[in-house]
Amino acid sequence: MNDRTSKTVQGYTDPAFKAVENVFRSQLQKTPGGGAVCVYHQGRKVVDLWGGVRDDQGNPWQQDTLSVSFSTTKGVTATLLHQLVAEGKVDYDTPVSEYWPEFAANGKAAITVRDLLTHRAGLYGMRKLKLSFDDLLDWDKTCAALAAAPSNTDKAPHSVYHALTYGWLVGEVIRRAGGDSVTNLLQEKISRPLGLDGCHIGVPDSEHHRVAMLLMGWPQGQAPRSSAKRPSLKKKIAGNLKYGLDALSKRGLAPDFSPFEDAVTVRDFHPRKLVTAQGLRAAMPAVNGTFTARSLARMYAALANGGELDGVRILDADMLPVISAQQVDTLDRALFSPMRWRLGYHQPYVLTRRRPRQAFGHFGYGGSGAWADPTRNLSIALTVNAGSGTPWGDMRILKLGAAALSGANSLR
């Protein structure tokens, strides 16, 4: 398949949102891999596009291609927990140990569900748990290790991004209070009611063939052909970053990135392991959610529309101001960025002068992301399989978000 064919964009765009399509087309030409973008406005799907390649053989991204979306998963997990709050099964300010008694060990009895959702539980470290990637495939083993661990409150009361542990911490509360696994509850409470075509945390074997290969993090000498131009850019960015950090260090101002290193260090881990059969079957509710952009945008469209879409309600309308209210005002001590944490979400970054202040969602490593803006009844989602973005997304979702906002504003 030639490069021209592999970069073909398919799907539909409402004329008012043509800028989203233009940005997406441009991005596919400049970046390796493929992806999909979907936008809902006023309860209606106005952008549904896909293109590029799904693997290193150049096979095209399909309409139903699923993609592991890293931390974009956290927003889906949070939504599931909020449903349990609405049902009266969970309370944000109740200690976690009320639902998970073993969690009280090592002085953690006072940590609340709100602390988990806002990354203030002090349980961000993976390194000291001494768990391998294979260990993480065992839900009970991982949760037992977290329940036994002490909390590190050195950075309190600031947030410290729980990059991986968030999934099992929030997920075990969901399991205990909801009476079933995150995998099953997601299908029961969100995916099937909304008719989503691909929204999984723990992918059934029958759907593995739809999953795109991850093309980031390839060992030297094994990079996909389509990413041949990336190393020089990567080196340039790394060099600029090192220069800046060295300059800050000489002035005694260098940030301490050790919390983030602790949060993501897992023995024998490589991103590509998430798309093995074992990695896809497992539930890792902070990192291995596997979605179509269409499904993410539709879930967030329901949230943007007061919790309901096409006659299906997934959350009470009075819950929306609660889950979208900012909880943390300070810089996150692992990400050194003003994440403006909500309850399980952050305020989206958008490449415009003014952020959508009431918007909430979550971005992920590699470039994926999804969010809702209730003030405009707007949602957007991007799924990708290649990129060198930050832990909370990259420039692609920022530009697409700006284009979506522009389209929505033109109709106000």
N, C-alpha and C positions, 0 to 999 in steps of 0.2 A: 504494500500500500504506500503510495507516495505521500509526501508531507502535505501537499495541497489538499488531498482527500481527507487526511487524518485531522485537519484543522477545520473541516466543514462544520458550521453551526446549524443545528436543526431545532425545530420547535416553533413557538408562537410568541409574538410580542404585541401588546396593545400599542397603537401609535403614540400615545401619551408617554410611554415608557421606552421609547426607541433608544434613548441614551443608555439604558441598561444594556441593551443588545450591543450597541456600539462599543461600550467598554469591555464587555465579555469577549467579543470578537477580537479586539485588540490584545487582550490578555492571552488568549489562546495562541495567538501568533508569536508572542514574546516568551512564553513559558513552556516547559515540557509538560507531558502528561495531558490530562483532560479534566473535565468537570461539568458541573451543571449549576444553573442559577434559576431560582424561582421567586416570584414576587406576587403577593396578594395585596389588593387594595379594596377597601370597602367590602370585604367578604368575597371578592371576585379574583380569580387567578388572572393576572395581567401579563406576566412573563413566565415562560416555561421553556428553557433553552438548555441544550447540552451539546458537547462537542469535544474534540481532541481524542486522545488515545487512552485506553484503560489498562494497558500493560506495555512491557518493553518490546513486544513483538509488533506494535503498531495497530493492534485491533481497536476499532473505534469504540468510543464511549456510546452506550446505548441509552434509550429512553428510560430503561428500568435499572441501570447500573447503580449498585450500592457502593458506598465508600466509607471506610473507617475514618471517623472525623475527630478523633482525639478529644480535646477538652470541650468541644461543642456538645459532647455527651452530657456534660454537667448540667446544662440548662434543661435537658429532657428529664434527667434524674430529679432535679429540683421540682419540676412540674408535677411529677408523680407524687412526691412527698406532699406538695401543697394540696393535692386532692385528698390525701389522708387527713390533713388538717381540717379541710372543709367538712369531712365526714365525722369529725370529732374524735378521731383515733390517735392524733398526734397534736401536741401543743408546742409552739416554738420555744417557750420559756420553761418547759419542763426538762429536768435533767435527763440526759440520754440514758442513764442507768435505770430509769423507770421503765424503759422499754427493753433494755439490754443490761440486765443486772451485772453481768461479768465486767462491764465497762467501768464500773466504779473502782476497780483495782488501781493501786498506785496513785491514790489521791485525786482521781478524776470524777468523783461523785457529783461535783457542782457544775460540770460542763453541760451546757444546754444544747438543744437542737439548733437554736439560733446561732450558737457558737460554731457549730459544724458548717452551717450554710454560709457563714460570713468569714470562714477561714481563720477563726480565732480560738480554736481548740488546742493549739500547741502540739498537734499530732501530725505535722507535715512531713516529718523525717521518715524516709524509707531506708536509709543506709543502716541505721542502728537496729532495724527489724531483722536484718540479715536474711532476707527472703530472696530467692532466685525467681526468675521469670516463671519457671515451672511451678514454684510454690504459689504464685499468684493465680494460677489456674484452679487452685483449691480454695473455694470461697471460705469454708469453715476455718481452714488453717490461717488464712490471712486475717480474718476477723478476730480469731483468738489471739494472734500476735498483737493486733492493735488494742484489744481489750486489756491485755497484760502490760502494755507499754506505759511509761510515765508521760505526762504532758510537759512539753518544753514551753514555759511561759516567759522566757527571756525577752521576747519581743512584745509581750502584752503591754497595753491593750490593743496594739496594732494587729492588723491581719498579716498572716504569713501564708501565702498561697499553698494550699494542700493539693498539689498537682495530681498526685495519684491516690493518696489515702482518702481524699474526699469521697471517692466512689464507694468504698467499702464502709466508711463511717455512716454516710447518709443512706447507703443501700441497706445496711443491716437494720437501721431504724425502720426503713420501709418494710423489710422482710418481717421483722418482729411485730410491727403494728398492723401490717396489711395481711399477714398470714400466708404469704406466698413469696416466691422469688421476684426480684426486680424484672427478670426476663418475662415471666408470665404476667405480672401485673401491668407491665407496659403494654402488652398486647390487649389485655382485658379492659384497661381504663382509658387508653389513648389511641392506640393503633387501630383496633377493630372499630370502635365507635366512630372515628373520624374517616374510616375507609382509607387509611394510609397505605401507600404501595411499597413501603420499605422503611421501617423504623424498628430497629432491633438493638438490644443490649444482650448479646448472646444470640447468635444467628443460627437458625435451624439448618441442618445439613442440606435440606432441599433447596436452600437459597444461596449456598456458597458459590455456585457458578456465576452468580450475578455480581460478585464483589470485585472491584477494581484492585489491581496490584498497586501497592505503595511504591512509588518511585523516588522517595527521599531516603537519605541515609545509606546510600549504596557504598560498599567498600571500594577503595581505590582500584581501578582496573575493571570494575564490573558495572559502571554507570550505564544507564540506558543510552542508546544512540541519540535520542531526542534531547538529551541534556548536555550535549558536548560543550556548550558554551558556558556552562555554569561555574566550573572551577575558578576561572579567572575573576569572575564577579564575586564569588564567595571569598576568595583570598583578599580581594580589595576591601570588602566589607569587614572581614576579620582584622585586617591590618589597620583600618581606620578606627575600629573599636578598641584595639589594643593600644593604639597611640593615645586615644582619649583617656582610657583608664590609667595608663602610665602617667599622663599629665596630672590627673586628679590625685593619683597616689603620691606623687612628689609633693603635693600641697596638703597631704593628709586628708583628702576628701573622697577617696575612692570608696564606692559602695561595697558592702559585704555581700557577695553573691553565694556565700556558703549555704544559707538556708535553701536557696533554689537547688543547689547541687544535692543537698540532702534529700530534697523533695522528689527528685527524679532519678536517683541512683539505685538501680536494680541490677543485681548480678545476672549476667548472661542475657541481658535484654537488648533487642534490636527492633526498631519499628516494624520490620517485615514479619516478625513473629506474630504480630497481631492479625495477619491475614493467612496464617496457617489454619488448618482445620481445628486444631486445639485452641488457638487464640481466638478464633471466631465463635466457637461454642461457648467459651467462658464468658462470664459477666464481669466486666470491669467498668463500673458505672461512672468513672471519671474520664475514661480514655478510649474504650473500644466500641462505643456506639457506632452502628453501621447504618447509614441512612441514604435515602435519595434527597436531593434538595427539595423536591416537591413535597415530601412528607414533613420535613422540618418547617418549611414555609407554611404549610397548612396547619400544623400544630400551633405555631406562633400566630397565625391568622386568627385562630379561635381566641387566643389570649388578647390580641389587639382589638377584638370585637366583643369585649366584655365577657369572655369565657365561652362563647358559643359560636358555632359556624354551621350553616345549612341545617339548622334545627337540632344540632347535637351540642349539648352543653358538657364541657369537660371541667369547668370550674365556676363557682359562684361569682357573679359580677362584683360583689362587695369584697372579694379576695384580691382583686387586681390592684387597688391602691396599696394594699398591705405588702404583697410580694414584690412590687416595683419600687417601694420606698427605699431611699438610700440609707444604709446602715453604718458605713465606715467612711470617715472623712479624710483619713490620713493615707499616705503612700503605703502600698503593700510592701512589706519588708522582704519579700522574696523576689518580687517583680520590679520593684522600684518604679512604680507607675501608679497614678491615681485611678484605681480600678472602679471606685465609687460602687462598692459591693452592695447589691440588693440581697434578697434572700435566695441565694443560689445562682444569681445572675450578676452581670456587671453592666454598667452603662456602655453601650456600644461606641466604639471609635468610628467616626465618619469623617471623610475628607471634605469637610465644610467648615466655615467659620463658627457655626453654632451647632453643637451637638443636639440631637433630639432629647431634651431633658427627661422626658417621661419614658423613654425607650429602655428596654431591658432585653438581655439575651446572653449568649456566650459564644466566644470565638475559640478556635482550636489551633494547635500546632500544625504547621504545614499549609495553613491558609483558609480552612473552612470556617464557617460561622453562620449564626442565625439570630435574628432578633425581631421584636415586636415593638411598634410605636402606637399605643392606644390613642394618642391625640390625633393621629392621622388615619387610624384604622389601617395600618400598613405593616406588612411583614416581609422579610427577605431572608433567603438562605442560599449559601454557596457550599457545594461539596467539590473536593479536588482530590487528586492522588499524587501530586508532586508540588514541592515548594520548599523554600528555606525560611519560612516565616517564623515569627517569634512564638512563644508559648500561647499567646492570645491572638493569633492571626497575623495577617500581613497586609500589604498595601492593596491587594486585590479586593478584599471584602470592604475595605474603607472606600475605595473608588466606586464600587458597585452600590454600596449603601448611599453614597452621595447622589448617584444617578437616580436611585429609586426615590429618594426624598425630593429631588427636583421634579420628577414626574408627578408625585403626589401633590406637591405644592402648586403645580400648574393647574390642577383640577379643583383647588380650593376656592 
